[in-house]
Amino acid sequence: MLKKQIREVAIEFKPPNYGRGQVAQIMGDFTDWIPVNMRMYTVEEQMMDDRKAGLFFIKLRLIKGFRYKYRYVYRDSEVVDHDPQTNVTVSKDGIYNNYLEVAADDTRTVADFL
């Protein structure tokens, strides 16, 4: 039954001014705000889709029906992705975070309603 409540999601991040050999990390509600390394696409994947060049990603298994806040760590700084395709929220304390809402069903996401 628990398996039906979990959804695999992928989060991608293309850092500004990417430099070869750099590492990107993600931290958020799902890592207890401890930075975790993200992966880069392989050379073969990048050759098949040039959009993947310099793009980091991570696949996560998250419980459906929740909003998860997160930030990236890149070049020793915490970063919020302001790409128009990502969701950004700001707390009443002025702290910016990206967020991801995992829909309660498998077929629709919050983006379907925007």
HELIX and SHEET records of a PDB file:
HELIX    1   1 LEU A    2  GLN A    5  5                                   4    
HELIX    2   2 ASP A   29  THR A   31  5                                   3    
HELIX    3   3 VAL A   43  MET A   48  1                                   6    
HELIX    4   4 ASP A   50  LYS A   52  5                                   3    
HELIX    5   5 VAL A  110  PHE A  113  5                                   4    
SHEET    1   A 3 ILE A   6  PHE A  13  0                                        
SHEET    2   A 3 PHE A  56  ILE A  63 -1                                        
SHEET    3   A 3 ARG A  39  MET A  40 -1                                        
SHEET    1   B 4 VAL A  36  ASN A  37  0                                        
SHEET    2   B 4 ALA A  24  GLY A  28 -1                                        
SHEET    3   B 4 PHE A  66  TYR A  74 -1                                        
SHEET    4   B 4 SER A  77  VAL A  79 -1                                        
SHEET    1   C 5 VAL A  36  ASN A  37  0                                        
SHEET    2   C 5 ALA A  24  GLY A  28 -1                                        
SHEET    3   C 5 PHE A  66  TYR A  74 -1                                        
SHEET    4   C 5 TYR A  96  VAL A 102 -1                                        
SHEET    5   C 5 ASN A  87  VAL A  90 -1                                        
END                                                                             
